[in-house]
């Protein structure tokens, strides 16, 4: 049986990442671990760790990205939750067996060999959920 | 300086907690730690721990509750994130000094002497955030 090991991150979509850091970093006092643009994903991201779980801020940098469209439709706020699993292929197989609708039926290989897949929010009762497995 | 110690829980609002458990417990394989009605808050709640952070499911049990109105307006999905702080009064003072809009300007005393307060989502860039301090 595949196992969910931990929550890796909770992602928030924002219109202005610098403005949002005035809250998350300067007012709450969290440490900013990373702030960078990700041109491939047409976004800028920031990571602020809280005892092993990352708060991720995501700002679209182009109006034609998926995250920009989400922001336009839903407004800023919590966007997705990412859970680390020990065996993503086995977890996706288990989910398919239970008729859980997936965005990615097979793991996608990301940076550094990290495998990930998204579950459809309809299947997760409105929650956009990412699963990932470290190499 | 007050410190954020950890993420305590991430709460998801659902229309049907039993239906949602078919996903969170039966398909993902998370353990159900607690399932109960909370008449005072006109809701039913479930807690499913993931390595020290709780996934909380909240279902309104009355159409006139705040959570029912949220569900009607926004649909099911991620609702709020709760951070544990070492000193909630000091954190609220720090936030007020930074002009962060609060729902509770002073800590509310909850069950078992637990103190909590909510930050206004406008101040947290669309995120509803709860802060709490253990007695």
Interface residues (C-beta under 8 A of the other chain):
Chain A: X1 X2 X3 X4 X5 X6 X7 X10 X12 X13 X14 X15 X19 X20 X22 X23 X26 X27 X28 X29 X30 X50 X51 X53 X75 X76 X77 X78 X81 X83 X91 X94 X95 X98 X100 X121 X123 X124 X125 X126 X127 X128
Chain B: X1 X2 X3 X4 X5 X6 X7 X10 X12 X13 X14 X15 X19 X20 X22 X23 X26 X27 X28 X29 X30 X50 X51 X53 X75 X76 X77 X78 X79 X81 X83 X91 X94 X95 X98 X100 X121 X123 X124 X125 X126 X127 X128
